[in-house]
Amino acid sequence: MTAPAVKRAASPLSPLALLTLLGGAAVAFYLFFLLLTAVLRFAPEPIGSRADLFAEGARTTLLLTVTSGVIGLGVGVLLGLMRLSRLWIARAPAGLIVWIVRGTPLLVQILFIYNALPQILSSLGIQAQLNEFYSAMFALALNVGAYNAEVIRAGVQAVPRGQNEAARSLGLSGFQTMVGVVLPQALRIVVPPLVNNLVALLKDSSLASSIALVELTLTGTRVTSETFLPIPVLTTVALVYLALTTVLTFFTDILERRLKLASR
């Protein structure tokens, strides 16, 4: 019997197409914030006079989501591959991290990194100051990374074993086979759950308000405390979150369709 052919390991999106998609998303969100600010300024009080506050909170929410999502994807790939390693010294710490992160509330993780981690590092002689944004970013990235790790692991296991065998028969090393053959196919398979994790991350970023990061939720909370008008304020916050997730999902759907076409 002949070994199965190795599928092309080329990137499913050319660098130019990927840059075009990212550039389009950047322009779309820039226009989105301009439109959001203009619309909120025409809203009745207590929203209209505080439109800039809501827009700035939404920008912080998006920035926190994007940075955490990118880091979390890298963390997920690393932990996922470690979980698949034949070496227990790689599997054990990865499994421990995933177990702890998935088994504890995200709110506790944010509070721990913000309040407890600097003290732990200080006791070890390491002086580290984490502000609200970086504390939330690291906590969210670690949290989504743990969930991404299980997604990546499932994707790698879903790639036909024959691809691995065929690549090794051609003289590729284990590392070359994983990076050049198996992992690109696995990432195409798991794009939908990774996208779901990213959308969930945008909503989970609201928990950063617990450490006084002035994002969209805390902005709404402060305006509510100041005006004692929770209904219009919380309705506005909910609509802004809905708009953010809609625009984000629009571009992730485009990415998913491009990847499906490339895999045919």
C-alpha positions in Angstrom: 0.0 0.0 0.0 1.2 3.5 -0.8 1.4 6.1 1.9 -1.3 8.8 1.7 -0.3 12.1 0.0 0.7 14.9 2.3 -1.7 17.8 1.9 -0.2 21.1 1.1 1.0 22.9 4.2 0.8 26.3 2.7 -0.9 29.1 4.6 -4.7 29.0 3.9 -4.6 32.7 3.5 -1.8 34.6 1.7 0.0 37.3 3.6 -1.6 39.9 1.4 -5.1 38.6 1.9 -4.6 38.4 5.7 -3.3 41.9 5.8 -6.2 43.1 3.7 -8.6 41.5 6.1 -6.9 42.9 9.2 -6.7 46.3 7.5 -10.4 46.2 6.7 -11.2 45.3 10.3 -9.1 48.2 11.6 -10.8 50.7 9.3 -14.3 49.2 10.1 -13.7 49.6 13.8 -12.3 53.1 13.4 -15.5 54.1 11.5 -17.5 52.2 14.0 -16.2 54.3 16.9 -16.8 57.5 15.0 -20.3 56.5 14.3 -20.9 55.3 17.8 -19.7 58.6 19.3 -21.9 60.6 16.9 -25.0 58.5 17.6 -24.6 58.6 21.4 -24.2 62.4 21.3 -27.7 62.6 20.0 -29.1 60.2 22.6 -31.1 61.7 25.5 -29.6 62.3 28.9 -27.7 60.9 30.7 -26.1 59.4 27.6 -25.6 62.3 25.2 -23.3 64.4 27.4 -21.3 61.4 28.2 -20.9 59.9 24.7 -17.2 60.3 24.7 -16.9 58.3 28.0 -18.9 55.4 26.5 -16.9 55.4 23.3 -13.6 55.4 25.2 -14.8 52.5 27.4 -15.7 50.6 24.2 -12.2 51.2 22.8 -10.6 49.9 25.9 -12.9 46.8 25.8 -11.9 46.1 22.2 -8.2 46.7 22.8 -8.3 44.4 25.8 -10.1 41.7 23.8 -7.8 41.8 20.8 -4.5 41.8 22.8 -5.8 39.0 25.1 -7.1 37.0 22.2 -3.8 37.2 20.3 -1.8 36.2 23.3 -4.3 33.6 24.3 -4.1 32.0 20.8 -0.3 31.6 21.3 -0.8 30.2 24.8 -3.4 27.8 23.5 -1.2 26.5 20.7 1.7 26.0 23.1 -0.3 24.3 25.8 -2.2 22.2 23.3 1.0 20.8 21.8 2.5 20.3 25.2 -0.6 18.3 26.1 0.0 16.0 23.1 3.7 15.5 23.9 5.1 12.1 24.6 7.2 13.6 27.4 5.5 13.8 30.8 7.6 16.7 31.7 5.8 18.7 29.0 2.3 17.1 29.5 2.2 17.5 33.3 2.6 21.3 33.6 0.4 21.9 30.7 -2.3 19.7 32.1 -2.0 21.3 35.5 -2.4 24.8 34.1 -5.4 23.9 32.0 -7.0 22.1 35.0 -6.5 25.1 37.4 -7.6 27.7 34.9 -10.7 25.9 33.7 -11.6 24.9 37.3 -11.5 28.4 38.8 -13.7 31.5 38.1 -12.2 34.1 35.7 -13.1 36.8 38.3 -10.9 35.1 40.9 -8.0 34.8 38.3 -8.2 38.5 37.5 -8.2 39.5 41.2 -5.3 37.1 41.9 -3.1 38.4 39.2 -3.9 42.0 40.1 -3.6 41.7 43.9 -1.6 38.6 44.8 0.8 38.1 41.9 2.9 41.2 42.6 3.3 40.2 46.3 4.4 36.7 45.2 6.9 38.1 42.8 8.1 40.6 45.4 8.7 37.8 47.9 10.9 36.2 45.3 12.9 39.3 44.8 11.2 40.3 41.6 9.8 43.8 41.5 6.9 43.9 39.1 4.1 46.5 38.9 1.0 45.5 36.9 -1.5 48.1 36.2 -5.2 47.4 35.7 -5.0 46.9 32.0 -2.0 44.5 32.0 -3.4 42.5 34.9 -6.7 42.0 33.1 -4.9 41.3 29.8 -2.7 38.5 31.3 -5.6 37.0 33.2 -7.9 36.9 30.2 -5.1 35.6 27.9 -4.3 32.8 30.3 -8.0 31.9 30.7 -8.9 31.9 27.0 -5.5 30.2 26.3 -6.5 27.2 28.5 -9.8 26.8 26.6 -8.0 27.2 23.2 -5.5 24.5 24.3 -8.2 21.9 24.4 -9.6 23.1 21.1 -6.1 22.9 19.5 -5.5 19.5 21.0 -8.8 18.2 19.5 -8.0 19.7 16.2 -4.6 18.1 16.0 -6.1 14.7 16.9 -8.7 15.2 14.2 -6.1 15.4 11.4 -5.8 12.0 9.8 -2.9 10.0 11.2 -1.8 9.2 7.6 -0.7 12.8 7.1 1.8 12.4 9.9 3.0 9.1 8.6 3.3 10.3 5.1 5.3 13.4 6.2 7.7 11.3 8.3 8.1 8.9 5.4 9.3 11.9 3.3 12.1 12.5 5.8 10.5 15.4 7.8 11.3 15.5 11.5 8.6 15.4 14.1 8.8 19.2 14.6 8.7 19.9 10.8 5.7 17.5 10.5 3.8 19.2 13.3 4.5 22.8 12.2 4.4 22.4 8.5 1.7 19.7 7.9 -0.4 18.8 11.0 -0.9 22.2 12.7 -2.0 24.2 9.7 -4.7 21.6 9.0 -5.7 21.5 12.6 -6.1 25.3 12.8 -8.4 25.2 9.8 -10.5 22.6 11.5 -10.9 24.5 14.8 -11.5 28.0 13.5 -15.2 28.0 14.5 -14.6 27.2 18.2 -11.7 29.6 18.4 -13.9 32.3 17.0 -16.5 31.4 19.6 -13.9 31.8 22.3 -12.9 35.2 21.0 -16.5 36.5 21.0 -16.9 35.1 24.6 -13.7 36.8 25.5 -15.1 40.2 24.5 -18.0 39.7 26.9 -15.8 38.3 29.6 -13.7 41.4 29.5 -16.4 43.1 31.5 -15.0 41.4 34.6 -12.0 43.7 34.3 -14.2 46.3 35.9 -13.6 44.5 39.2 -10.1 45.9 39.4 -11.2 49.4 38.3 -10.2 49.2 34.7 -12.3 51.8 33.0 -13.8 49.8 30.2 -17.4 49.8 29.0 -19.0 48.1 32.0 -17.3 50.2 34.6 -18.1 53.3 32.6 -21.8 52.3 32.7 -21.5 51.6 36.4 -20.1 55.0 37.2 -22.6 56.8 35.1 -25.4 54.8 36.9 -24.0 55.7 40.3 -23.8 59.4 39.3 -27.2 59.7 37.7 -29.3 57.0 39.4 -30.7 56.1 36.0 -29.8 52.4 35.5 -32.3 51.6 32.7 -31.0 54.0 29.9 -27.3 53.5 31.0 -27.4 49.7 31.1 -29.4 49.5 27.9 -26.8 51.6 26.2 -24.0 49.4 27.5 -25.8 46.3 26.3 -26.4 47.8 22.9 -22.7 48.8 22.5 -21.6 45.3 23.5 -24.0 43.9 20.9 -22.6 46.2 18.2 -19.0 45.3 19.1 -19.7 41.5 18.9 -21.7 42.0 15.6 -18.8 43.8 13.9 -16.2 41.3 15.3 -18.3 38.3 14.2 -18.7 39.8 10.7 -14.9 39.7 10.1 -14.4 36.4 11.8 -17.1 34.9 9.6 -15.2 36.2 6.5 -12.0 34.6 7.8 -13.9 31.3 8.4 -15.3 31.3 4.9 -11.9 32.0 3.4 -10.4 29.1 5.3 -13.2 26.8 4.2 -12.7 27.7 0.5 -8.9 27.3 0.9 -9.3 23.8 2.3 -11.4 22.4 -0.6 
